[in-house]
Every structure is written in C-alpha cells, then in structure tokens.
Amino acid sequence: MDIIFVRFESQVVARMDGGACARHEIVGVVTEIGVDVECFKVGQHVGVGCMVRSCHACDSCQLGLEQYCPKVVWTYNSIDTADGTLTQGGYSAVMVCNQR
C-alpha cells in the first residue's frame, strides 16, 4: 500500500459539530510509510491538500481529477471511508493518506 502517516505539529484541539473547518490544508511530519511508498520518507515535512483519499478507479481519478471522484474524502467534515470517522482537517492529531 502507498500510505503515509503524518503527525501534526499543532496542539490545537477543537470539536467539529457538523461545521466546516477552515484548517483544511495541513502540514506535518511523516512518522510512518507503507511498503510501496516511494516519494516520502519518515521525518520529511509534508503538506496534505483538501483531499484525504479517492477511489483511484473512476473516470475522474483516472484522468487525475480526484476532486470530482464520487467517493472523495475531504480533509474536513467528511466521513472517512477507511474507518468511518469524521475527518477533522487541521485539528486532527494524526492523518493517514495516500501518497498520490
């Protein structure tokens, strides 16, 4: 799998009760990588845009237009298809995302 784990440097904690989080583009440090990850290293500073994941199989994903994927998971206020939790944007303590 091409998964990276990121630990965020911000210590801010907030609840999201259905409202959108303005902190949707996030920076952090890679703490773990999956066996197929080629473009990131542990300890590297990284940024996560406004999407956590997409299906990688639909026409939009195949064209590199993941933002139009019907299964896109946004970094804030989306249900994460990986574990069913609500994404919390820049208020997250840890984020798992695809290297793509």
N, C-alpha and C positions, 0 to 999 in steps of 0.2 A: 504494500500500500504506500501511497505517497502522502503521508500525513505528517504534519508538524505540530508540536506542542509549544505554546508560547506562554511565558509568564509575564504578566504586565507589571510595569513599574509603579503605576498609580495605586495609591492606597485608598482611594475614594470608594465608598460603598453607598449604594442607593437602591431603593426599591423601584421597580417599574410596574405600575398598576395599570397596564394597558396603554400607557402613554409612550410616545416615541422618545428615544434617547438621542440627544443631539451629538453625543460622542460616538459616532458610528464608524469612523475610520481610526484605527488603533495602531499604536506602536508597542513593541515589546521585545523580548529576547527569547530566542529558540531554546527550549530546555530539553526536548527530545525530538528525534526524527524517525520516520518509518524506514524500513529497509530499502524501499525504492526511491527515496528522496535523493535528488541529485543536485538541486540548486540552493540548498540551505545547509548550514552547519550549526551544531549546538554552540550557543554563545553568540551567534550572529544577531544583530539588531535587525528587526523586520517590521513591516507595516502590513496591516490587514485592511483591505478596502471595505466597501459596504456589503460584500457578499461573503458568506462563510463557505457555502457549497452550492453545487447544482448537480443535475443528473449526469452530465457529460455524454448523454446518448441522444437527446432530441436534436432536431434540425438546428435550433438556435445554438446549442452547445457545440455542435459540430462545426458551425460557422464562426466560433469564437465569440458569440453573443450571449454569454451565460446570463446576462441581466434579463433576458427575455424567456429564460427557461421556466416552464410551468411549475417546476419543483425547486426553484431557487430558495435558498435560506439566507435572509438578510442578517447582518451582524446585530441588529437591534429589533426587538419586538416581533420576532418570528419564532415559530415552533421548530426547533432543531430536529430534523428527521433522523439524526444519529441516536438521540436519546430521549426525545420528546420534551425537553426542557425549553423554556422561553429564553431566547438569546437576549443578552443584556448590554450589547455594544461595549463602549469604553469602560463601563462599570464592571465588566467581567473580571474575575481573578485569573482565569485560565481560558484559553480558546484552542480548539483543535480545528485545523483547517487543511484543505488540500493545497499542495504546492502550486497547482495551476493558477 
